Amino acid sequence: MVGYDPNSPGTAFTPEEAALAGSAAGMVTRALISPLDVVKIRFQLQIEQVSWRNRQGKYWGLWQATRCIMTEEGLPAFWKGHIPAQLLSVCYGAVQFASFEALTELVHKKTAYNSQTPGVHFICGGLAACSATVACQPLDTLRTRFAAQGEPKMYRNLRHAVVTMFRTEGPFTFYRGLTPTLVAVFPYAGLQFFFYNIIKKLLEPQDTKSKGALHSLISGSCAGVISKTMTYPFDLIKKRLQVGGFEEARMKFGQVRTYHGFVDCVVRIGREERLRGFFKGLSPSLLKAALSTGFTFFWYEFFINAIVSLKSS
């Protein structure tokens, strides 16, 4: 089970080991879901409606967007920004899971609450994700810029992107979209851990060693879909703010907008794109959330069990 469990048999593991397992889980998961992430970001940044019935924008469907990117930019386009994305996943997974394990242990030892209750997992999961977000936001901004750019590329490589953004937009550009990210990440991650805890326990009566991994995958996938649906608009707003000052590279994709902060972004999306505008890219995002969250918990439990087994032997 994810989180500090005083009743767990076998050798306990440290926050450092949780960080190692979390970073490994993030690395493997990122490599598998990167194509969906690229398509999702393209949808989120498109001003025109994403609809196969009303085909105004460059992208109007999941399979159409996939074929379009493949034809125009080739297979490697689905892994654009993969280096900063991998750095993000490794860093985020390490900080998030190490913080979560440490926080649940602290709650168990310093309060009267049981560390394995869903409510504790919600609070600790949200706080752990906020810590990881602050630590990794610059990498997330770089990942978004690389995934958003078309051809010809505005940034040649990671170093060129960092230097160019720092010189032309200043150091705070790496933290664009941090406010909506923090507002969204607490409930999003909290709900992930909350529902994972509940669903995994519902499956436990039939749980066996052979089925444990499958149950982790199912529980994580369900938790990812529920939490993503409930917090999706904040993710879209974050992406819109992160590409501010990046308008030149977005011209060929259709209309572009420059937003002056979180409130301005919300008001203009609501006025120009209506309620549906806040849910652009939801389909690939839900598919990605199911796979990403499912794989993250699956691989985290796999690696942490491997570490515990090595220690006990």
C-alpha positions in Angstrom: 0.0 0.0 0.0 1.2 3.5 -0.8 1.9 5.7 2.3 3.3 4.9 5.7 1.7 1.7 7.1 2.6 0.7 10.6 1.0 -2.7 10.2 2.9 -3.6 7.0 5.0 -6.8 7.3 8.6 -6.8 6.3 11.3 -4.2 6.2 10.3 -0.5 6.4 11.7 1.8 3.8 13.1 5.4 4.1 12.1 8.6 2.3 15.2 8.3 0.2 14.1 4.9 -1.0 10.6 6.3 -1.7 12.3 9.0 -3.7 14.3 6.5 -5.7 11.1 4.4 -6.4 9.1 7.5 -7.3 11.7 8.8 -9.7 12.0 5.4 -11.4 8.2 5.2 -11.7 8.0 8.7 -13.2 10.7 7.9 -15.7 9.1 4.7 -17.0 5.6 6.3 -17.1 6.7 9.4 -18.9 8.3 7.4 -21.7 5.1 5.5 -22.2 2.6 8.4 -22.2 4.5 11.2 -23.9 2.6 11.0 -27.2 -0.7 11.6 -25.5 0.8 14.5 -23.6 1.9 16.2 -26.8 -1.6 15.9 -28.4 -3.2 17.1 -25.2 -1.0 20.2 -25.0 -1.8 21.0 -28.7 -5.5 20.8 -28.0 -5.2 23.0 -24.9 -3.4 25.7 -26.7 -5.7 25.9 -29.6 -8.0 28.9 -29.5 -10.4 27.6 -32.1 -13.0 25.0 -31.1 -11.8 21.4 -31.0 -14.7 19.6 -32.7 -15.0 17.2 -35.6 -18.4 18.7 -36.4 -17.1 22.3 -36.5 -13.7 22.1 -38.0 -12.3 25.6 -37.5 -8.9 24.9 -36.0 -5.9 22.9 -37.0 -6.8 20.1 -34.8 -10.4 18.8 -34.4 -10.1 15.2 -33.2 -7.7 12.8 -31.4 -6.9 10.6 -34.4 -6.9 13.5 -36.8 -4.4 15.4 -34.6 -2.3 12.3 -34.3 -2.2 11.8 -38.1 -1.5 15.5 -38.7 1.4 15.7 -36.3 2.8 12.4 -37.7 2.5 13.7 -41.3 3.9 17.2 -40.8 6.5 16.6 -38.1 7.3 12.9 -38.0 7.2 10.3 -35.3 9.8 12.1 -33.1 7.3 15.0 -32.7 5.4 12.8 -30.2 8.4 13.0 -27.9 9.1 16.7 -28.3 10.3 18.1 -25.0 11.0 14.6 -23.8 14.3 15.5 -22.1 12.8 18.3 -19.9 9.7 16.1 -19.5 11.8 13.2 -18.2 13.7 15.5 -15.9 10.3 16.8 -14.7 9.0 13.3 -14.1 12.1 12.0 -12.3 12.2 15.1 -10.1 8.5 15.3 -9.5 8.1 11.6 -8.7 11.1 11.7 -6.3 9.8 14.8 -4.3 6.2 13.8 -4.4 6.5 10.2 -3.1 9.3 11.0 -0.6 7.2 13.9 0.8 4.1 11.7 0.9 5.7 8.9 2.8 7.3 11.3 5.2 4.0 13.2 5.8 1.9 10.1 6.3 4.5 8.8 8.8 4.5 12.2 10.6 0.7 12.2 10.8 0.7 8.6 12.3 3.4 9.4 14.9 2.4 12.9 15.9 -1.4 12.8 15.7 -4.3 10.6 16.6 -5.2 9.9 12.9 -4.5 6.6 11.1 -2.0 7.2 8.3 -3.9 4.8 6.0 -7.3 6.6 6.0 -8.4 8.3 2.7 -8.7 11.7 4.3 -5.1 11.7 5.5 -4.0 10.5 2.0 -6.0 13.4 0.5 -4.2 16.1 2.6 -0.8 14.5 2.5 -1.0 13.8 -1.2 -2.0 17.4 -1.9 0.8 18.8 0.2 3.4 16.5 -1.4 2.3 17.5 -4.9 2.6 21.2 -4.0 6.1 20.6 -2.8 7.0 18.8 -6.0 5.3 21.4 -8.2 7.3 24.3 -6.7 10.5 22.3 -7.1 9.8 21.2 -10.7 7.7 24.1 -12.3 10.6 25.4 -14.5 11.0 22.0 -16.0 7.2 21.8 -16.6 7.3 25.2 -18.4 10.2 24.0 -20.6 8.4 20.8 -21.4 5.3 22.7 -22.5 7.3 25.1 -24.7 9.0 22.2 -26.5 5.7 20.2 -26.9 3.9 23.3 -28.2 6.4 24.4 -30.9 6.0 23.3 -34.5 8.5 23.5 -37.4 10.8 25.3 -37.8 11.8 25.0 -34.1 12.2 28.1 -32.0 14.4 26.3 -29.5 17.2 24.1 -30.8 17.8 22.2 -27.5 17.3 22.5 -23.7 20.3 24.8 -23.1 19.2 27.1 -25.9 15.7 27.3 -24.5 16.9 28.1 -21.0 19.3 30.8 -22.2 16.8 32.4 -24.6 13.9 32.4 -22.2 16.1 33.9 -19.4 17.5 36.6 -21.6 14.3 37.7 -23.3 11.7 37.1 -20.7 13.5 37.1 -17.4 13.8 34.4 -14.6 10.1 34.6 -13.6 9.1 33.2 -17.0 10.0 29.7 -15.7 7.2 30.1 -13.1 4.5 31.1 -15.5 1.2 29.5 -14.6 2.4 28.6 -11.1 -0.7 30.1 -9.4 -3.3 27.9 -11.3 -1.0 25.0 -11.0 -0.8 25.2 -7.2 -4.6 25.9 -7.0 -5.2 22.7 -9.1 -2.5 20.4 -8.0 -3.5 20.2 -4.3 -7.0 18.8 -5.0 -5.9 16.9 -8.1 -3.1 14.9 -6.4 -5.0 14.7 -3.1 -8.0 13.1 -5.0 -5.6 10.7 -6.8 -4.2 9.4 -3.5 -7.7 9.6 -1.9 -9.4 7.5 -4.6 -6.4 5.2 -5.0 -6.7 4.4 -1.3 -10.4 3.7 -1.5 -10.4 1.6 -4.7 -7.3 -0.4 -3.7 -9.0 -1.3 -0.4 -12.2 -2.3 -2.1 -10.1 -4.8 -4.2 -8.1 -6.1 -1.3 -10.5 -8.8 -0.1 -9.9 -10.6 -3.3 -6.3 -9.5 -3.5 -3.6 -12.1 -4.0 0.1 -11.6 -4.7 -0.5 -12.4 -8.4 -3.3 -9.9 -8.6 -1.8 -7.1 -6.5 0.0 -5.4 -9.4 -3.1 -5.5 -11.6 -5.2 -4.0 -8.8 -2.6 -1.2 -8.4 -3.0 -0.5 -12.1 -6.8 -0.5 -12.0 -7.0 1.6 -8.8 -4.5 4.2 -10.2 -6.3 4.4 -13.5 -9.7 5.0 -12.0 -8.2 7.5 -9.5 -6.5 9.4 -12.4 -9.7 9.7 -14.5 -11.8 10.9 -11.6 -9.3 13.5 -10.3 -8.4 14.8 -13.8 -12.1 15.4 -14.7 -12.7 17.3 -11.5 -9.6 19.6 -11.9 -9.0 19.8 -15.7 -9.8 23.6 -16.3 -6.8 24.6 -14.1 -4.5 22.4 -16.2 -5.7 24.1 -19.4 -5.2 27.6 -17.8 -1.7 26.7 -16.7 -0.7 25.6 -20.2 -2.1 28.9 -21.7 -0.1 31.0 -19.3 3.1 29.0 -19.8 3.3 29.8 -23.5 2.9 33.5 -22.9 5.8 35.3 -24.8 5.9 32.3 -27.2 3.3 33.6 -29.7 5.7 33.6 -32.7 6.1 29.9 -32.6 2.3 29.4 -32.3 1.3 31.4 -35.4 1.0 28.5 -37.8 -1.4 26.7 -35.4 -4.1 29.3 -35.7 -5.1 32.2 -33.5 -2.9 33.2 -30.5 -3.7 35.0 -27.3 -1.6 36.8 -24.7 -3.1 36.7 -21.2 -2.3 39.1 -18.4 -2.4 36.7 -15.5 -4.8 34.0 -14.1 -8.0 36.1 -13.8 -7.6 37.6 -17.3 -7.1 34.1 -18.8 -10.2 32.7 -17.1 -12.4 35.7 -18.1 -11.2 35.7 -21.8 -11.6 31.9 -22.2 -15.1 32.1 -20.8 -16.0 35.0 -23.0 -14.4 33.9 -26.2 -14.6 30.1 -26.0 -17.5 29.5 -23.5 -17.6 26.7 -21.0 -16.4 24.1 -23.5 -13.2 26.1 -23.9 -12.1 25.1 -20.4 -12.3 21.4 -21.4 -10.4 21.4 -24.7 -8.2 18.3 -24.9 -10.2 16.5 -22.2 -10.4 13.2 -24.2 -6.6 12.7 -24.6 -6.1 14.1 -21.2 -8.4 11.5 -19.6 -6.7 8.7 -21.5 -3.4 10.0 -20.5 -4.5 10.4 -16.8 -5.7 6.8 -16.7 -2.5 5.5 -18.1 -0.2 7.9 -16.3 -1.7 7.5 -12.8 -2.2 3.8 -13.2 1.4 3.2 -14.4 2.8 5.6 -11.8 1.2 3.7 -8.8 1.9 0.4 -10.5 5.6 1.1 -11.1 6.0 2.8 -7.7 4.7 -0.2 -5.8 6.8 -2.5 -8.1 10.0 -0.6 -7.4 9.4 -0.1 -3.7 8.6 -3.8 -3.3 11.9 -4.6 -5.2 13.8 -2.3 -2.8 12.2 -3.8 0.3 13.0 -7.3 -1.0 16.6 -6.5 -1.6 16.9 -5.0 1.9 15.3 -8.0 3.6 17.5 -10.5 1.6 
